[in-house]
Amino acid sequence: MCYDTLQRISLSAMTGVLLVTSSAFSKALKAPAGLFVELNDQIAGDAVIIRGKQLFIDDYIIAELKGVKRVLNQPIKHPRNPLITIDKPWEGIRLDKPSILYDPNEGLYKMWYLALGPDKPEDLRGKNWFYNFCYATSGDGIAWKKPLINKKERNNVIRGLKPKPHASPGIFKDPHEANPARRYKMMCSGDSGPPRTRSTNVAYSPDGINWTTEPANPVVPFADSPCYPF
């Protein structure tokens, strides 16, 4: 970052000056081409090399601040909240914790969520509830659509996972996966009966809609909570 005694770097996001101190380096050493991409330990010395963006949430790379202060801004809820609501008969009485990602290849935000409710209206204690694994998409992350991916039932419910997801799944898209049929990966708490049979399971999908369960399931013998792989 610097190879003189002192270098001043102005911050566009702050109205102040960031001072970074460094030990003196040998004048024979020159910063290589490529804007410090190939810095070695001898040239870098005790400088902190930052590759990519740096969030100024602490003093990790800040030696001194003058005329500025760190402020924690208060989050503001979006005026259109809730962004997704129960508006389908198969969504029961509760939408459970979703798994959301942005797909740059399709320019879409994708959401997988559980819709659950009692099989009978009087059963509100959760002993006999259904869990529907649902899918939604959005162009901006605010306005969401529930596409009819299940043509037979004409709904947005994903079928075929055994055991069926009991707690909200954790899903990610793996750009490094060589097998396109396993492009999307999921971990979820599966339900095949009473609570003692719940387990952590893995599934794969080429498109996030059609899923194939891992033959070696369960990968963890027991789990009753959501799984969030990353």
PyMOL CGO cylinders between C-alpha atoms (Angstrom):
from pymol import cmd
from pymol.cgo import CYLINDER

trace = [
    CYLINDER, 0.00, 0.00, 0.00, 2.90, 2.33, 0.68, 0.3, 1, 1, 1, 1, 1, 1,
    CYLINDER, 2.90, 2.33, 0.68, 6.67, 2.13, 0.62, 0.3, 1, 1, 1, 1, 1, 1,
    CYLINDER, 6.67, 2.13, 0.62, 7.76, 5.52, 1.95, 0.3, 1, 1, 1, 1, 1, 1,
    CYLINDER, 7.76, 5.52, 1.95, 7.66, 6.54, 5.58, 0.3, 1, 1, 1, 1, 1, 1,
    CYLINDER, 7.66, 6.54, 5.58, 4.15, 7.96, 5.23, 0.3, 1, 1, 1, 1, 1, 1,
    CYLINDER, 4.15, 7.96, 5.23, 1.49, 7.98, 2.54, 0.3, 1, 1, 1, 1, 1, 1,
    CYLINDER, 1.49, 7.98, 2.54, -1.81, 9.84, 2.71, 0.3, 1, 1, 1, 1, 1, 1,
    CYLINDER, -1.81, 9.84, 2.71, -4.84, 8.29, 1.09, 0.3, 1, 1, 1, 1, 1, 1,
    CYLINDER, -4.84, 8.29, 1.09, -8.01, 10.36, 0.82, 0.3, 1, 1, 1, 1, 1, 1,
    CYLINDER, -8.01, 10.36, 0.82, -11.30, 8.53, 1.24, 0.3, 1, 1, 1, 1, 1, 1,
    CYLINDER, -11.30, 8.53, 1.24, -14.15, 9.34, -1.13, 0.3, 1, 1, 1, 1, 1, 1,
    CYLINDER, -14.15, 9.34, -1.13, -16.66, 8.13, 1.47, 0.3, 1, 1, 1, 1, 1, 1,
    CYLINDER, -16.66, 8.13, 1.47, -15.24, 10.31, 4.26, 0.3, 1, 1, 1, 1, 1, 1,
    CYLINDER, -15.24, 10.31, 4.26, -14.47, 14.00, 4.69, 0.3, 1, 1, 1, 1, 1, 1,
    CYLINDER, -14.47, 14.00, 4.69, -11.18, 13.26, 6.35, 0.3, 1, 1, 1, 1, 1, 1,
    CYLINDER, -11.18, 13.26, 6.35, -7.73, 11.84, 5.84, 0.3, 1, 1, 1, 1, 1, 1,
    CYLINDER, -7.73, 11.84, 5.84, -6.58, 8.28, 6.45, 0.3, 1, 1, 1, 1, 1, 1,
    CYLINDER, -6.58, 8.28, 6.45, -2.97, 8.08, 7.59, 0.3, 1, 1, 1, 1, 1, 1,
    CYLINDER, -2.97, 8.08, 7.59, -1.17, 4.81, 7.01, 0.3, 1, 1, 1, 1, 1, 1,
    CYLINDER, -1.17, 4.81, 7.01, 2.25, 4.43, 8.54, 0.3, 1, 1, 1, 1, 1, 1,
    CYLINDER, 2.25, 4.43, 8.54, 4.86, 2.01, 7.29, 0.3, 1, 1, 1, 1, 1, 1,
    CYLINDER, 4.86, 2.01, 7.29, 8.43, 1.07, 7.93, 0.3, 1, 1, 1, 1, 1, 1,
    CYLINDER, 8.43, 1.07, 7.93, 11.02, 2.48, 5.56, 0.3, 1, 1, 1, 1, 1, 1,
    CYLINDER, 11.02, 2.48, 5.56, 11.77, 0.22, 2.62, 0.3, 1, 1, 1, 1, 1, 1,
    CYLINDER, 11.77, 0.22, 2.62, 14.92, -0.22, 0.63, 0.3, 1, 1, 1, 1, 1, 1,
    CYLINDER, 14.92, -0.22, 0.63, 15.13, 2.39, -2.13, 0.3, 1, 1, 1, 1, 1, 1,
    CYLINDER, 15.13, 2.39, -2.13, 16.32, -0.34, -4.46, 0.3, 1, 1, 1, 1, 1, 1,
    CYLINDER, 16.32, -0.34, -4.46, 12.92, -1.97, -4.31, 0.3, 1, 1, 1, 1, 1, 1,
    CYLINDER, 12.92, -1.97, -4.31, 10.26, -0.71, -6.69, 0.3, 1, 1, 1, 1, 1, 1,
    CYLINDER, 10.26, -0.71, -6.69, 6.57, -1.44, -6.72, 0.3, 1, 1, 1, 1, 1, 1,
    CYLINDER, 6.57, -1.44, -6.72, 5.96, -3.95, -9.51, 0.3, 1, 1, 1, 1, 1, 1,
    CYLINDER, 5.96, -3.95, -9.51, 3.62, -3.32, -12.40, 0.3, 1, 1, 1, 1, 1, 1,
    CYLINDER, 3.62, -3.32, -12.40, -0.06, -4.08, -11.92, 0.3, 1, 1, 1, 1, 1, 1,
    CYLINDER, -0.06, -4.08, -11.92, -0.91, -1.69, -9.07, 0.3, 1, 1, 1, 1, 1, 1,
    CYLINDER, -0.91, -1.69, -9.07, 0.47, -3.81, -6.23, 0.3, 1, 1, 1, 1, 1, 1,
    CYLINDER, 0.47, -3.81, -6.23, -1.08, -7.01, -7.54, 0.3, 1, 1, 1, 1, 1, 1,
    CYLINDER, -1.08, -7.01, -7.54, 2.18, -8.93, -7.24, 0.3, 1, 1, 1, 1, 1, 1,
    CYLINDER, 2.18, -8.93, -7.24, 3.54, -7.48, -4.00, 0.3, 1, 1, 1, 1, 1, 1,
    CYLINDER, 3.54, -7.48, -4.00, 5.84, -9.81, -2.12, 0.3, 1, 1, 1, 1, 1, 1,
    CYLINDER, 5.84, -9.81, -2.12, 6.51, -9.81, 1.60, 0.3, 1, 1, 1, 1, 1, 1,
    CYLINDER, 6.51, -9.81, 1.60, 9.78, -7.91, 1.28, 0.3, 1, 1, 1, 1, 1, 1,
    CYLINDER, 9.78, -7.91, 1.28, 8.21, -5.01, -0.62, 0.3, 1, 1, 1, 1, 1, 1,
    CYLINDER, 8.21, -5.01, -0.62, 5.01, -4.99, 1.43, 0.3, 1, 1, 1, 1, 1, 1,
    CYLINDER, 5.01, -4.99, 1.43, 6.80, -4.98, 4.76, 0.3, 1, 1, 1, 1, 1, 1,
    CYLINDER, 6.80, -4.98, 4.76, 4.25, -4.39, 7.52, 0.3, 1, 1, 1, 1, 1, 1,
    CYLINDER, 4.25, -4.39, 7.52, 1.70, -2.81, 5.18, 0.3, 1, 1, 1, 1, 1, 1,
    CYLINDER, 1.70, -2.81, 5.18, -1.78, -4.36, 5.15, 0.3, 1, 1, 1, 1, 1, 1,
    CYLINDER, -1.78, -4.36, 5.15, -2.65, -5.49, 1.64, 0.3, 1, 1, 1, 1, 1, 1,
    CYLINDER, -2.65, -5.49, 1.64, -6.33, -5.14, 0.83, 0.3, 1, 1, 1, 1, 1, 1,
    CYLINDER, -6.33, -5.14, 0.83, -7.63, -6.93, -2.23, 0.3, 1, 1, 1, 1, 1, 1,
    CYLINDER, -7.63, -6.93, -2.23, -11.10, -5.71, -3.12, 0.3, 1, 1, 1, 1, 1, 1,
    CYLINDER, -11.10, -5.71, -3.12, -13.41, -3.47, -1.15, 0.3, 1, 1, 1, 1, 1, 1,
    CYLINDER, -13.41, -3.47, -1.15, -12.76, -2.54, 2.46, 0.3, 1, 1, 1, 1, 1, 1,
    CYLINDER, -12.76, -2.54, 2.46, -15.60, -1.72, 4.82, 0.3, 1, 1, 1, 1, 1, 1,
    CYLINDER, -15.60, -1.72, 4.82, -14.52, 0.86, 7.39, 0.3, 1, 1, 1, 1, 1, 1,
    CYLINDER, -14.52, 0.86, 7.39, -16.37, -0.76, 10.26, 0.3, 1, 1, 1, 1, 1, 1,
    CYLINDER, -16.37, -0.76, 10.26, -13.29, -0.96, 12.47, 0.3, 1, 1, 1, 1, 1, 1,
    CYLINDER, -13.29, -0.96, 12.47, -9.76, 0.40, 12.70, 0.3, 1, 1, 1, 1, 1, 1,
    CYLINDER, -9.76, 0.40, 12.70, -8.06, -2.59, 11.09, 0.3, 1, 1, 1, 1, 1, 1,
    CYLINDER, -8.06, -2.59, 11.09, -6.31, -0.51, 8.38, 0.3, 1, 1, 1, 1, 1, 1,
    CYLINDER, -6.31, -0.51, 8.38, -6.77, 2.94, 9.95, 0.3, 1, 1, 1, 1, 1, 1,
    CYLINDER, -6.77, 2.94, 9.95, -3.87, 4.42, 11.85, 0.3, 1, 1, 1, 1, 1, 1,
    CYLINDER, -3.87, 4.42, 11.85, -5.49, 7.78, 12.61, 0.3, 1, 1, 1, 1, 1, 1,
    CYLINDER, -5.49, 7.78, 12.61, -8.76, 9.62, 11.97, 0.3, 1, 1, 1, 1, 1, 1,
    CYLINDER, -8.76, 9.62, 11.97, -9.18, 13.40, 12.07, 0.3, 1, 1, 1, 1, 1, 1,
    CYLINDER, -9.18, 13.40, 12.07, -12.37, 15.37, 11.60, 0.3, 1, 1, 1, 1, 1, 1,
    CYLINDER, -12.37, 15.37, 11.60, -14.57, 12.32, 11.09, 0.3, 1, 1, 1, 1, 1, 1,
    CYLINDER, -14.57, 12.32, 11.09, -16.53, 9.95, 13.27, 0.3, 1, 1, 1, 1, 1, 1,
    CYLINDER, -16.53, 9.95, 13.27, -18.07, 6.55, 12.79, 0.3, 1, 1, 1, 1, 1, 1,
    CYLINDER, -18.07, 6.55, 12.79, -21.89, 6.59, 12.82, 0.3, 1, 1, 1, 1, 1, 1,
    CYLINDER, -21.89, 6.59, 12.82, -24.24, 3.63, 12.91, 0.3, 1, 1, 1, 1, 1, 1,
    CYLINDER, -24.24, 3.63, 12.91, -27.16, 4.49, 10.66, 0.3, 1, 1, 1, 1, 1, 1,
    CYLINDER, -27.16, 4.49, 10.66, -30.65, 3.39, 11.61, 0.3, 1, 1, 1, 1, 1, 1,
    CYLINDER, -30.65, 3.39, 11.61, -32.14, 0.92, 9.11, 0.3, 1, 1, 1, 1, 1, 1,
    CYLINDER, -32.14, 0.92, 9.11, -35.39, 2.02, 7.51, 0.3, 1, 1, 1, 1, 1, 1,
    CYLINDER, -35.39, 2.02, 7.51, -38.01, -0.57, 6.63, 0.3, 1, 1, 1, 1, 1, 1,
    CYLINDER, -38.01, -0.57, 6.63, -39.11, -0.58, 3.02, 0.3, 1, 1, 1, 1, 1, 1,
    CYLINDER, -39.11, -0.58, 3.02, -42.56, 1.03, 2.64, 0.3, 1, 1, 1, 1, 1, 1,
    CYLINDER, -42.56, 1.03, 2.64, -43.83, -1.97, 0.66, 0.3, 1, 1, 1, 1, 1, 1,
    CYLINDER, -43.83, -1.97, 0.66, -43.19, -4.45, 3.47, 0.3, 1, 1, 1, 1, 1, 1,
    CYLINDER, -43.19, -4.45, 3.47, -44.09, -7.24, 3.70, 0.3, 1, 1, 1, 1, 1, 1,
    CYLINDER, -44.09, -7.24, 3.70, -42.66, -7.94, 0.25, 0.3, 1, 1, 1, 1, 1, 1,
    CYLINDER, -42.66, -7.94, 0.25, -44.18, -11.40, -0.02, 0.3, 1, 1, 1, 1, 1, 1,
    CYLINDER, -44.18, -11.40, -0.02, -47.41, -12.50, 1.64, 0.3, 1, 1, 1, 1, 1, 1,
    CYLINDER, -47.41, -12.50, 1.64, -49.71, -15.50, 1.86, 0.3, 1, 1, 1, 1, 1, 1,
    CYLINDER, -49.71, -15.50, 1.86, -52.03, -15.22, -1.13, 0.3, 1, 1, 1, 1, 1, 1,
    CYLINDER, -52.03, -15.22, -1.13, -52.33, -18.84, -2.31, 0.3, 1, 1, 1, 1, 1, 1,
    CYLINDER, -52.33, -18.84, -2.31, -54.47, -21.61, -0.80, 0.3, 1, 1, 1, 1, 1, 1,
    CYLINDER, -54.47, -21.61, -0.80, -51.47, -23.98, -0.60, 0.3, 1, 1, 1, 1, 1, 1,
    CYLINDER, -51.47, -23.98, -0.60, -49.45, -21.51, 1.50, 0.3, 1, 1, 1, 1, 1, 1,
    CYLINDER, -49.45, -21.51, 1.50, -51.29, -22.23, 4.74, 0.3, 1, 1, 1, 1, 1, 1,
    CYLINDER, -51.29, -22.23, 4.74, -50.91, -19.71, 7.53, 0.3, 1, 1, 1, 1, 1, 1,
    CYLINDER, -50.91, -19.71, 7.53, -47.16, -19.11, 7.61, 0.3, 1, 1, 1, 1, 1, 1,
    CYLINDER, -47.16, -19.11, 7.61, -44.27, -18.48, 5.21, 0.3, 1, 1, 1, 1, 1, 1,
    CYLINDER, -44.27, -18.48, 5.21, -41.06, -19.75, 6.78, 0.3, 1, 1, 1, 1, 1, 1,
    CYLINDER, -41.06, -19.75, 6.78, -37.50, -18.41, 6.57, 0.3, 1, 1, 1, 1, 1, 1,
    CYLINDER, -37.50, -18.41, 6.57, -36.51, -18.18, 2.89, 0.3, 1, 1, 1, 1, 1, 1,
    CYLINDER, -36.51, -18.18, 2.89, -33.26, -18.90, 1.10, 0.3, 1, 1, 1, 1, 1, 1,
    CYLINDER, -33.26, -18.90, 1.10, -32.53, -16.13, -1.43, 0.3, 1, 1, 1, 1, 1, 1,
    CYLINDER, -32.53, -16.13, -1.43, -29.80, -15.59, -4.01, 0.3, 1, 1, 1, 1, 1, 1,
    CYLINDER, -29.80, -15.59, -4.01, -29.18, -13.40, -7.05, 0.3, 1, 1, 1, 1, 1, 1,
    CYLINDER, -29.18, -13.40, -7.05, -28.54, -15.23, -10.31, 0.3, 1, 1, 1, 1, 1, 1,
    CYLINDER, -28.54, -15.23, -10.31, -26.40, -12.95, -12.53, 0.3, 1, 1, 1, 1, 1, 1,
    CYLINDER, -26.40, -12.95, -12.53, -26.79, -15.28, -15.51, 0.3, 1, 1, 1, 1, 1, 1,
    CYLINDER, -26.79, -15.28, -15.51, -30.55, -14.78, -15.56, 0.3, 1, 1, 1, 1, 1, 1,
    CYLINDER, -30.55, -14.78, -15.56, -30.69, -11.36, -13.91, 0.3, 1, 1, 1, 1, 1, 1,
    CYLINDER, -30.69, -11.36, -13.91, -33.13, -12.72, -11.31, 0.3, 1, 1, 1, 1, 1, 1,
    CYLINDER, -33.13, -12.72, -11.31, -33.43, -12.90, -7.56, 0.3, 1, 1, 1, 1, 1, 1,
    CYLINDER, -33.43, -12.90, -7.56, -34.57, -16.39, -6.60, 0.3, 1, 1, 1, 1, 1, 1,
    CYLINDER, -34.57, -16.39, -6.60, -36.30, -17.42, -3.41, 0.3, 1, 1, 1, 1, 1, 1,
    CYLINDER, -36.30, -17.42, -3.41, -37.06, -20.81, -1.93, 0.3, 1, 1, 1, 1, 1, 1,
    CYLINDER, -37.06, -20.81, -1.93, -39.36, -20.83, 1.07, 0.3, 1, 1, 1, 1, 1, 1,
    CYLINDER, -39.36, -20.83, 1.07, -41.61, -23.10, 3.08, 0.3, 1, 1, 1, 1, 1, 1,
    CYLINDER, -41.61, -23.10, 3.08, -45.33, -22.52, 3.30, 0.3, 1, 1, 1, 1, 1, 1,
    CYLINDER, -45.33, -22.52, 3.30, -46.94, -24.33, 6.17, 0.3, 1, 1, 1, 1, 1, 1,
    CYLINDER, -46.94, -24.33, 6.17, -50.23, -24.71, 7.94, 0.3, 1, 1, 1, 1, 1, 1,
    CYLINDER, -50.23, -24.71, 7.94, -52.52, -27.19, 9.66, 0.3, 1, 1, 1, 1, 1, 1,
    CYLINDER, -52.52, -27.19, 9.66, -54.09, -30.05, 7.72, 0.3, 1, 1, 1, 1, 1, 1,
    CYLINDER, -54.09, -30.05, 7.72, -57.25, -29.23, 9.67, 0.3, 1, 1, 1, 1, 1, 1,
    CYLINDER, -57.25, -29.23, 9.67, -58.16, -25.65, 10.67, 0.3, 1, 1, 1, 1, 1, 1,
    CYLINDER, -58.16, -25.65, 10.67, -58.59, -26.61, 14.31, 0.3, 1, 1, 1, 1, 1, 1,
    CYLINDER, -58.59, -26.61, 14.31, -55.05, -28.03, 14.57, 0.3, 1, 1, 1, 1, 1, 1,
    CYLINDER, -55.05, -28.03, 14.57, -53.12, -24.87, 15.38, 0.3, 1, 1, 1, 1, 1, 1,
    CYLINDER, -53.12, -24.87, 15.38, -50.58, -26.58, 17.64, 0.3, 1, 1, 1, 1, 1, 1,
    CYLINDER, -50.58, -26.58, 17.64, -48.60, -27.95, 14.70, 0.3, 1, 1, 1, 1, 1, 1,
    CYLINDER, -48.60, -27.95, 14.70, -49.02, -31.68, 15.25, 0.3, 1, 1, 1, 1, 1, 1,
    CYLINDER, -49.02, -31.68, 15.25, -50.37, -32.34, 11.77, 0.3, 1, 1, 1, 1, 1, 1,
    CYLINDER, -50.37, -32.34, 11.77, -49.15, -29.55, 9.52, 0.3, 1, 1, 1, 1, 1, 1,
    CYLINDER, -49.15, -29.55, 9.52, -48.26, -29.61, 5.86, 0.3, 1, 1, 1, 1, 1, 1,
    CYLINDER, -48.26, -29.61, 5.86, -44.97, -28.15, 4.59, 0.3, 1, 1, 1, 1, 1, 1,
    CYLINDER, -44.97, -28.15, 4.59, -44.91, -26.99, 0.97, 0.3, 1, 1, 1, 1, 1, 1,
    CYLINDER, -44.91, -26.99, 0.97, -41.53, -26.18, -0.56, 0.3, 1, 1, 1, 1, 1, 1,
    CYLINDER, -41.53, -26.18, -0.56, -42.19, -23.13, -2.76, 0.3, 1, 1, 1, 1, 1, 1,
    CYLINDER, -42.19, -23.13, -2.76, -40.35, -21.01, -5.32, 0.3, 1, 1, 1, 1, 1, 1,
    CYLINDER, -40.35, -21.01, -5.32, -40.52, -17.31, -6.21, 0.3, 1, 1, 1, 1, 1, 1,
    CYLINDER, -40.52, -17.31, -6.21, -38.58, -14.90, -8.44, 0.3, 1, 1, 1, 1, 1, 1,
    CYLINDER, -38.58, -14.90, -8.44, -37.99, -11.17, -8.64, 0.3, 1, 1, 1, 1, 1, 1,
    CYLINDER, -37.99, -11.17, -8.64, -36.29, -8.76, -11.00, 0.3, 1, 1, 1, 1, 1, 1,
    CYLINDER, -36.29, -8.76, -11.00, -35.39, -6.24, -8.30, 0.3, 1, 1, 1, 1, 1, 1,
    CYLINDER, -35.39, -6.24, -8.30, -35.66, -8.11, -5.00, 0.3, 1, 1, 1, 1, 1, 1,
    CYLINDER, -35.66, -8.11, -5.00, -38.78, -6.13, -4.05, 0.3, 1, 1, 1, 1, 1, 1,
    CYLINDER, -38.78, -6.13, -4.05, -41.63, -7.22, -6.33, 0.3, 1, 1, 1, 1, 1, 1,
    CYLINDER, -41.63, -7.22, -6.33, -41.92, -11.01, -6.20, 0.3, 1, 1, 1, 1, 1, 1,
    CYLINDER, -41.92, -11.01, -6.20, -43.72, -13.45, -8.48, 0.3, 1, 1, 1, 1, 1, 1,
    CYLINDER, -43.72, -13.45, -8.48, -44.76, -17.02, -7.75, 0.3, 1, 1, 1, 1, 1, 1,
    CYLINDER, -44.76, -17.02, -7.75, -44.36, -18.80, -11.10, 0.3, 1, 1, 1, 1, 1, 1,
    CYLINDER, -44.36, -18.80, -11.10, -46.47, -21.88, -11.83, 0.3, 1, 1, 1, 1, 1, 1,
    CYLINDER, -46.47, -21.88, -11.83, -43.57, -24.32, -12.00, 0.3, 1, 1, 1, 1, 1, 1,
    CYLINDER, -43.57, -24.32, -12.00, -45.74, -27.28, -11.01, 0.3, 1, 1, 1, 1, 1, 1,
    CYLINDER, -45.74, -27.28, -11.01, -47.82, -27.65, -14.17, 0.3, 1, 1, 1, 1, 1, 1,
    CYLINDER, -47.82, -27.65, -14.17, -49.77, -30.63, -12.88, 0.3, 1, 1, 1, 1, 1, 1,
    CYLINDER, -49.77, -30.63, -12.88, -50.99, -28.86, -9.74, 0.3, 1, 1, 1, 1, 1, 1,
    CYLINDER, -50.99, -28.86, -9.74, -50.72, -25.35, -11.23, 0.3, 1, 1, 1, 1, 1, 1,
    CYLINDER, -50.72, -25.35, -11.23, -48.79, -23.87, -8.33, 0.3, 1, 1, 1, 1, 1, 1,
    CYLINDER, -48.79, -23.87, -8.33, -45.26, -22.86, -7.32, 0.3, 1, 1, 1, 1, 1, 1,
    CYLINDER, -45.26, -22.86, -7.32, -44.66, -25.91, -5.11, 0.3, 1, 1, 1, 1, 1, 1,
    CYLINDER, -44.66, -25.91, -5.11, -41.56, -28.04, -5.71, 0.3, 1, 1, 1, 1, 1, 1,
    CYLINDER, -41.56, -28.04, -5.71, -42.26, -31.75, -5.34, 0.3, 1, 1, 1, 1, 1, 1,
    CYLINDER, -42.26, -31.75, -5.34, -40.19, -34.90, -5.34, 0.3, 1, 1, 1, 1, 1, 1,
    CYLINDER, -40.19, -34.90, -5.34, -37.77, -34.35, -2.45, 0.3, 1, 1, 1, 1, 1, 1,
    CYLINDER, -37.77, -34.35, -2.45, -37.64, -37.29, -0.05, 0.3, 1, 1, 1, 1, 1, 1,
    CYLINDER, -37.64, -37.29, -0.05, -37.66, -36.80, 2.80, 0.3, 1, 1, 1, 1, 1, 1,
    CYLINDER, -37.66, -36.80, 2.80, -39.53, -33.55, 2.27, 0.3, 1, 1, 1, 1, 1, 1,
    CYLINDER, -39.53, -33.55, 2.27, -37.98, -30.37, 3.73, 0.3, 1, 1, 1, 1, 1, 1,
    CYLINDER, -37.98, -30.37, 3.73, -39.14, -29.72, 7.27, 0.3, 1, 1, 1, 1, 1, 1,
    CYLINDER, -39.14, -29.72, 7.27, -37.17, -26.57, 8.07, 0.3, 1, 1, 1, 1, 1, 1,
    CYLINDER, -37.17, -26.57, 8.07, -36.23, -23.88, 5.58, 0.3, 1, 1, 1, 1, 1, 1,
    CYLINDER, -36.23, -23.88, 5.58, -33.57, -25.04, 3.13, 0.3, 1, 1, 1, 1, 1, 1,
    CYLINDER, -33.57, -25.04, 3.13, -30.20, -23.39, 2.56, 0.3, 1, 1, 1, 1, 1, 1,
    CYLINDER, -30.20, -23.39, 2.56, -29.50, -23.12, -1.18, 0.3, 1, 1, 1, 1, 1, 1,
    CYLINDER, -29.50, -23.12, -1.18, -26.62, -21.76, -3.23, 0.3, 1, 1, 1, 1, 1, 1,
    CYLINDER, -26.62, -21.76, -3.23, -25.56, -21.82, -6.88, 0.3, 1, 1, 1, 1, 1, 1,
    CYLINDER, -25.56, -21.82, -6.88, -22.12, -23.29, -7.46, 0.3, 1, 1, 1, 1, 1, 1,
    CYLINDER, -22.12, -23.29, -7.46, -20.44, -21.66, -10.51, 0.3, 1, 1, 1, 1, 1, 1,
    CYLINDER, -20.44, -21.66, -10.51, -17.47, -24.04, -10.22, 0.3, 1, 1, 1, 1, 1, 1,
    CYLINDER, -17.47, -24.04, -10.22, -19.49, -27.26, -10.41, 0.3, 1, 1, 1, 1, 1, 1,
    CYLINDER, -19.49, -27.26, -10.41, -18.44, -29.29, -13.48, 0.3, 1, 1, 1, 1, 1, 1,
    CYLINDER, -18.44, -29.29, -13.48, -21.69, -31.27, -13.54, 0.3, 1, 1, 1, 1, 1, 1,
    CYLINDER, -21.69, -31.27, -13.54, -24.55, -28.97, -14.68, 0.3, 1, 1, 1, 1, 1, 1,
    CYLINDER, -24.55, -28.97, -14.68, -27.07, -31.29, -13.03, 0.3, 1, 1, 1, 1, 1, 1,
    CYLINDER, -27.07, -31.29, -13.03, -25.55, -30.28, -9.66, 0.3, 1, 1, 1, 1, 1, 1,
    CYLINDER, -25.55, -30.28, -9.66, -25.30, -26.54, -10.33, 0.3, 1, 1, 1, 1, 1, 1,
    CYLINDER, -25.30, -26.54, -10.33, -27.64, -25.73, -7.43, 0.3, 1, 1, 1, 1, 1, 1,
    CYLINDER, -27.64, -25.73, -7.43, -27.01, -27.31, -4.05, 0.3, 1, 1, 1, 1, 1, 1,
    CYLINDER, -27.01, -27.31, -4.05, -29.27, -27.54, -1.04, 0.3, 1, 1, 1, 1, 1, 1,
    CYLINDER, -29.27, -27.54, -1.04, -29.03, -28.55, 2.58, 0.3, 1, 1, 1, 1, 1, 1,
    CYLINDER, -29.03, -28.55, 2.58, -32.25, -28.93, 4.51, 0.3, 1, 1, 1, 1, 1, 1,
    CYLINDER, -32.25, -28.93, 4.51, -33.76, -30.53, 7.54, 0.3, 1, 1, 1, 1, 1, 1,
    CYLINDER, -33.76, -30.53, 7.54, -35.81, -33.44, 6.23, 0.3, 1, 1, 1, 1, 1, 1,
    CYLINDER, -35.81, -33.44, 6.23, -38.99, -34.79, 7.73, 0.3, 1, 1, 1, 1, 1, 1,
    CYLINDER, -38.99, -34.79, 7.73, -40.04, -38.38, 7.19, 0.3, 1, 1, 1, 1, 1, 1,
    CYLINDER, -40.04, -38.38, 7.19, -42.30, -38.78, 10.19, 0.3, 1, 1, 1, 1, 1, 1,
    CYLINDER, -42.30, -38.78, 10.19, -41.95, -38.08, 13.93, 0.3, 1, 1, 1, 1, 1, 1,
    CYLINDER, -41.95, -38.08, 13.93, -39.37, -35.57, 15.21, 0.3, 1, 1, 1, 1, 1, 1,
    CYLINDER, -39.37, -35.57, 15.21, -36.78, -38.29, 15.92, 0.3, 1, 1, 1, 1, 1, 1,
    CYLINDER, -36.78, -38.29, 15.92, -36.58, -39.09, 12.20, 0.3, 1, 1, 1, 1, 1, 1,
    CYLINDER, -36.58, -39.09, 12.20, -35.67, -35.56, 11.12, 0.3, 1, 1, 1, 1, 1, 1,
    CYLINDER, -35.67, -35.56, 11.12, -32.21, -35.29, 9.60, 0.3, 1, 1, 1, 1, 1, 1,
    CYLINDER, -32.21, -35.29, 9.60, -29.96, -33.02, 7.53, 0.3, 1, 1, 1, 1, 1, 1,
    CYLINDER, -29.96, -33.02, 7.53, -30.08, -33.88, 3.85, 0.3, 1, 1, 1, 1, 1, 1,
    CYLINDER, -30.08, -33.88, 3.85, -28.50, -32.71, 0.60, 0.3, 1, 1, 1, 1, 1, 1,
    CYLINDER, -28.50, -32.71, 0.60, -30.04, -32.31, -2.86, 0.3, 1, 1, 1, 1, 1, 1,
    CYLINDER, -30.04, -32.31, -2.86, -28.90, -31.04, -6.27, 0.3, 1, 1, 1, 1, 1, 1,
    CYLINDER, -28.90, -31.04, -6.27, -30.58, -29.30, -9.19, 0.3, 1, 1, 1, 1, 1, 1,
    CYLINDER, -30.58, -29.30, -9.19, -29.68, -27.98, -12.67, 0.3, 1, 1, 1, 1, 1, 1,
    CYLINDER, -29.68, -27.98, -12.67, -32.17, -25.10, -12.44, 0.3, 1, 1, 1, 1, 1, 1,
    CYLINDER, -32.17, -25.10, -12.44, -33.25, -24.69, -8.82, 0.3, 1, 1, 1, 1, 1, 1,
    CYLINDER, -33.25, -24.69, -8.82, -36.64, -26.25, -9.60, 0.3, 1, 1, 1, 1, 1, 1,
    CYLINDER, -36.64, -26.25, -9.60, -36.06, -29.91, -10.40, 0.3, 1, 1, 1, 1, 1, 1,
    CYLINDER, -36.06, -29.91, -10.40, -34.19, -31.50, -7.52, 0.3, 1, 1, 1, 1, 1, 1,
    CYLINDER, -34.19, -31.50, -7.52, -32.48, -34.84, -7.00, 0.3, 1, 1, 1, 1, 1, 1,
    CYLINDER, -32.48, -34.84, -7.00, -31.75, -36.05, -3.49, 0.3, 1, 1, 1, 1, 1, 1,
    CYLINDER, -31.75, -36.05, -3.49, -28.29, -37.25, -2.51, 0.3, 1, 1, 1, 1, 1, 1,
    CYLINDER, -28.29, -37.25, -2.51, -28.25, -41.09, -2.34, 0.3, 1, 1, 1, 1, 1, 1,
    CYLINDER, -28.25, -41.09, -2.34, -26.06, -40.98, 0.77, 0.3, 1, 1, 1, 1, 1, 1,
    CYLINDER, -26.06, -40.98, 0.77, -28.63, -38.99, 2.77, 0.3, 1, 1, 1, 1, 1, 1,
    CYLINDER, -28.63, -38.99, 2.77, -28.81, -38.24, 5.60, 0.3, 1, 1, 1, 1, 1, 1,
    CYLINDER, -28.81, -38.24, 5.60, -25.48, -36.43, 5.74, 0.3, 1, 1, 1, 1, 1, 1,
    CYLINDER, -25.48, -36.43, 5.74, -26.16, -35.63, 9.41, 0.3, 1, 1, 1, 1, 1, 1,
    CYLINDER, -26.16, -35.63, 9.41, -28.30, -38.13, 11.36, 0.3, 1, 1, 1, 1, 1, 1,
    CYLINDER, -28.30, -38.13, 11.36, -30.44, -35.56, 13.15, 0.3, 1, 1, 1, 1, 1, 1,
    CYLINDER, -30.44, -35.56, 13.15, -31.38, -31.90, 12.72, 0.3, 1, 1, 1, 1, 1, 1,
    CYLINDER, -31.38, -31.90, 12.72, -34.41, -29.85, 13.66, 0.3, 1, 1, 1, 1, 1, 1,
    CYLINDER, -34.41, -29.85, 13.66, -33.17, -26.42, 12.57, 0.3, 1, 1, 1, 1, 1, 1,
    CYLINDER, -33.17, -26.42, 12.57, -32.63, -24.58, 9.26, 0.3, 1, 1, 1, 1, 1, 1,
    CYLINDER, -32.63, -24.58, 9.26, -29.35, -25.20, 7.44, 0.3, 1, 1, 1, 1, 1, 1,
    CYLINDER, -29.35, -25.20, 7.44, -27.42, -22.27, 5.95, 0.3, 1, 1, 1, 1, 1, 1,
    CYLINDER, -27.42, -22.27, 5.95, -24.46, -23.48, 3.87, 0.3, 1, 1, 1, 1, 1, 1,
    CYLINDER, -24.46, -23.48, 3.87, -22.17, -20.98, 2.18, 0.3, 1, 1, 1, 1, 1, 1,
]
cmd.load_cgo(trace, "trace")
